[in-house]
Amino acid sequence: MTSNDAAIEWLEIAVEVAGVDADLAADLLRQACPGGVAIESASRFDQASDSYVADGDAPALVCGYLPAGEDCERIRRSLRLAMSAAPLANAPRWRRARRLREESWRDSWKKHFGIQRHGRALVVKPSWTRYRLKGGDMVIEIDPGMAFGTGQHPTTAMCLRVLEDHVRKGTDVLDLGCGSGILAIAAAKLGAKQVVAIDVDPNAVRAARENAAANGVANVIEVREGTLVGEAGRFDVIVANISGLTLERLAVDLVGSLAPGGSLITSGFLDDAVAGLSRAFEETGARGVRVVEEGVWRAIIARA
């Protein structure tokens, strides 16, 4: 081992927040932590899916990694100030910072991302983890990165489970706000004939294309940068894991883009948005509106 290998390279800063605030806290840390950001969510066993799922009601630990150096203390003060001003449900609780060597940083960062099972057959794993297939398993390989969507968040988990019940062989699917492309990849693995994945973030578009290729479904998924407005075509299934306000604004376009009898799967919002969204979908002609719950998060499923 050289002296460079033995030198302390990274500082791990960690903050405990309410599960509902984990993504907001991660966004704040991500702006100052070039070594990556990881969310360690509490899990509970879900009898319906026979798997462990993220518990949105429990606290989450958000960890960020930055190079150790003279600037660290200034960055930490700035992050504490930003976090105290953020609209969090509970006051953040900061853990003592840890200094890590390069190899320890790699291991510490990766330990937050394990194998997740969603529904009956969907398995999400990072590339560095081995997994022994069981009969009928469909593996989605997603590494954490800049784009949202590794299957850990309750809204993503709900969408994955609902997709399994609605996507059939030959289905045409739209993934609006595709992020990492995890939902589009799931739809392709479940037998969709064609998947259109859309996002306004060029980083997400790039990540979704790379992930589709890595999972062997690039020939099924077309990733586009843009929005639903002006999108031509009718889809058997539309999945949109985005904010409640955006969903309400796009309600007419979403329901209007469904093929007759098609399914609309939406998530990304809390209980206080359910009544308004349900009403907005029903007013545009959607029927059979039902709500799925996962901790503090909600999903709405409707049909054309």
DANOR-V508348 format. One record per pair of residues at least 6 apart in sequence whose C-alpha atoms are under 6 Angstrom apart, sorted by sequence separation. I is the first residue (numbers start at 0). J is the second residue. If there is no record, write none. Layout:
[[I;J] [I;J]]
This chain:
[[44;50] [45;51] [116;122] [150;156] [211;217] [291;297] [29;36] [44;51] [115;122] [291;298] [43;51] [115;123] [290;298] [42;51] [43;52] [114;123] [174;183] [290;299] [42;52] [114;124] [289;299] [42;53] [289;300] [41;53] [42;54] [288;300] [40;53] [41;54] [288;301] [126;140] [287;301] [122;137] [123;138] [125;140] [286;301] [120;136] [121;137] [122;138] [123;139] [124;140] [125;141] [286;302] [120;137] [123;140] [125;142] [285;302] [285;303] [40;59] [177;196] [39;59] [171;191] [177;197] [39;60] [170;191] [171;192] [173;194] [176;197] [177;198] [38;60] [168;190] [169;191] [170;192] [171;193] [172;194] [173;195] [174;196] [175;197] [176;198] [38;61] [167;190] [168;191] [169;192] [173;196] [233;256] [234;257] [235;258] [37;61] [179;203] [233;257] [234;258] [37;62] [178;203] [195;220] [197;222] [199;224] [233;258] [236;261] [240;265] [242;267] [243;268] [36;62] [193;219] [194;220] [195;221] [196;222] [197;223] [198;224] [199;225] [235;261] [236;262] [237;263] [238;264] [239;265] [240;266] [241;267] [242;268] [36;63] [179;206] [180;207] [197;224] [198;225] [236;263] [238;265] [240;267] [269;296] [35;63] [179;207] [268;296] [269;297] [35;64] [247;276] [268;297] [34;64] [148;178] [250;280] [32;63] [34;65] [147;178] [148;179] [32;64] [33;65] [146;178] [147;179] [251;283] [266;298] [32;65] [146;179] [265;298] [265;299] [28;63] [19;55] [264;300] [18;55] [263;300] [18;56] [263;301] [18;57] [262;301] [263;302] [18;58] [262;302] [17;58] [18;59] [261;302] [16;58] [17;59] [118;160] [260;302] [261;303] [16;59] [117;160] [260;303] [15;59] [259;303] [15;60] [14;60] [14;61] [13;61] [13;62] [12;62] [12;63] [11;63] [11;64] [10;64] [10;65] [9;65] [9;66] [10;67] [146;203] [8;66] [9;67] [8;67] [172;234] [171;234] [171;235] [172;236] [173;237] [174;238] [175;239] [170;235] [172;237] [174;239] [48;118] [39;111] [16;91] [15;91] [15;92] [14;92] [14;93] [14;94] [13;94] [12;96] [11;96] [11;97] [10;97] [10;98] [9;98] [9;99] [7;99] [8;100] [7;100] [8;101] [53;153] [154;266] [154;267] [56;294] [55;294] [56;295] [54;294] [55;295]]
